[in-house]
Amino acid sequence: MSMNLNEVQRASQEQFARQSDRYGKGHILENVDDVRAALEHVTLPAQARALDVATGGGHTGLLLAGLGHAVTLSDITQAMLDRAGETARERGLSVETRLHSAESFPYANDVFDLVTCRVAAHHFSSPESFVRETARVLKSQGWFLLIDGTVEDDQPEAEEWSHQVEKLRDPSHHRFVTPRTWQRYCEQSSLCVVHSGLTPFKMPDLNWYFQTAATTAENRRKVLELVRTAPESARKLFRLGEEDGKIVWWWQRLTLVAQKAAKAR
Ligand SMILES: C[S@@+](CC[C@H](N)C(=O)[O-])C[C@H]1O[C@@H](n2cnc3c(N)ncnc32)[C@H](O)[C@@H]1O
């Protein structure tokens, strides 16, 4: 399928096509306890129809498939879908895979019981369009489950610092969206937020984080300088520190669960 991609989408596609083998077994995203916890806010029918957007290694969608739901894994990067499909086969799970962007879906209105998206939306060129599309394809009273890095509201200096770091480390990073802005996108699309919470999540080693994105030597130097000169607000908010000679910090991760409004009769 050919897609007309904008610059931000193309950067993601190129980055993840190169790095696809790093997101499967052994990646920290393989642990889906965060998805399990978020699902406690959701009530699904048996064999719900679920769409996992920007599925990457497929960890979120495959958890749902393992629970007996009918799952479509989608991503903008074919190599990622291939990997996720292989993992599904290894686990004896049957899923559909679809190549498309998060900003525009090839589905009819009102077809899914659940749309999930985990640790990916910070790459999207338009998270607002993504939420609009999510609301469109959800059935009446269907669920939206989002997990992504964020920076809490009203922390502009720390937000800018983390943006500089993430962008240098991985040029396909677009921007973390703050919780209040996600809430606004949901409200604009008739999605009612039923849960929104921040959890700290450890970045265990800056060198590992560089390798994951194949960060260039020059950008590694720039990030190290940003770490050295980080403002107090960022140091405090992200608990920036050193452990056993490794640079570590704690991301803020947002879990947001929203439900589509019931159709007026
Ligand atoms: C870190 S991985 C996702 C992790 C995965 N959701 C999980 O739960 O393990 C990020 C994925 O986002 C995809 N991606 C980035 N920008 C995208 C976009 N605009 N539309 C769809 N997928 C996108 C990348 O191809 C990549 O596979």
The ligand as a Gaussian input file, in Angstrom:
#p B3LYP/6-31G(d) Opt

LIG

0 1
 C        8.203000       2.289000      20.485000
 S        7.342000       1.591000      19.171000
 C        5.740000       1.185000      19.838000
 C        5.709000       0.243000      20.973000
 C        4.464000      -0.617000      21.059000
 N        3.233000       0.121000      20.885000
 C        4.421000      -1.450000      22.343000
 O        3.415000      -1.444000      23.063000
 O        5.412000      -2.148000      22.598000
 C        6.864000       2.997000      18.189000
 C        6.168000       2.605000      16.890000
 O        5.455000       3.753000      16.395000
 C        5.423000       3.634000      14.997000
 N        5.062000       4.964000      14.460000
 C        5.746000       6.105000      14.566000
 N        5.076000       7.125000      13.979000
 C        3.922000       6.588000      13.494000
 C        2.803000       7.135000      12.811000
 N        2.743000       8.418000      12.501000
 N        1.798000       6.301000      12.485000
 C        1.844000       4.981000      12.809000
 N        2.883000       4.409000      13.445000
 C        3.919000       5.210000      13.806000
 C        6.829000       3.189000      14.653000
 O        6.924000       2.618000      13.359000
 C        7.096000       2.184000      15.771000
 O        6.791000       0.874000      15.371000

